[in-house]
Amino acid sequence: MPTPKNPKSPKSANTRKPLVYGAVVVVAAGLLGFASYKATSPDNASKDTATATGPAAEVSADPNAGVYPELAKLARRDADDKLAIGPADAPVVLIEYADFKCGYCGKFARDTEPELIEKYVKDGTLRIEWRNFPIFGEESENAARGAWAAGQQNRFWEFHRAAYAEGAKEKGFGKDRVKALAEEAGVKDLDRFMKDLDGDAARASVKKDQEQAYGIGATSTPSFLINGRPIAGAQPDETFTRAIEAAAEQAKTQGTAGQAGEPAK
């Protein structure tokens, strides 16, 4: 992939102040290496392929190991969230910070996420909450706002599938292309979609997600939280299944909805 135009580099990202969750949370994010794999960072965009992954994340047999309650509180658990799938009271919440121009994110969307939905979302164990984290410049921002706009007409996941289809990112995410993806996703009111795409609400939503990602130390995509457990990169399926099952077991043992704490505001 060619070098992105006006990217937000990890260096510039690191100048942003972390959210105020305490030093332990900042350390926690660093320990599992949100920035330890460089291939998906903007400065290495030419290396962004859909076949590579970062180093495998360790998931301990101890369900409490590597889990940070302050990070778990970032789960919104909003039943009206258009960019989420699964029950708001699911015991496990997976938060995904991703960019539509990221090949690793596409790999996760095509190869792993459908299996997680089939196995865990449909039985009520898992909720997946999307966070727009565009880091590859203007086209990434277009796609992120387009995803939000599609969600306002209840077609976010259809847009997500179209934008992550094989070969989709190679066609770019100019506004005409984003509109075509919305049409492919079944968005009915395309005039409203285009208005929403450039509206203040879309920009504010994307900025909020972006700032949250930077605030926990994420500088590359995809980055994940599973009930407060950070996982970096498009890891093997078993990394996610182990983390989800450990989180579900912890929630069952403690008798709460995933120990997510108070939902993020």
GIMO-V705762 format. One record per run of one state. SS is the DSSP state (H for helix, E for strand, L for the rest). FROM is the first residue (numbers start at 1). LEN is the number of residues. If there is no record, write none. Layout:
BEGIN
ss=SS from=FROM len=LEN
ss=SS from=FROM len=LEN
END
This chain:
BEGIN
ss=L from=1 len=9
ss=H from=10 len=4
ss=L from=14 len=9
ss=H from=23 len=9
ss=L from=32 len=10
ss=H from=42 len=6
ss=L from=48 len=19
ss=E from=67 len=1
ss=L from=68 len=1
ss=H from=69 len=4
ss=L from=73 len=11
ss=E from=84 len=2
ss=L from=86 len=6
ss=E from=92 len=7
ss=L from=99 len=4
ss=H from=103 len=19
ss=L from=122 len=4
ss=E from=126 len=7
ss=L from=133 len=5
ss=H from=138 len=14
ss=L from=152 len=4
ss=H from=156 len=8
ss=L from=164 len=5
ss=H from=169 len=3
ss=L from=172 len=3
ss=H from=175 len=10
ss=L from=185 len=5
ss=H from=190 len=8
ss=L from=198 len=2
ss=H from=200 len=16
ss=L from=216 len=7
ss=E from=223 len=4
ss=L from=227 len=2
ss=E from=229 len=4
ss=L from=233 len=4
ss=H from=237 len=18
ss=L from=255 len=11
END
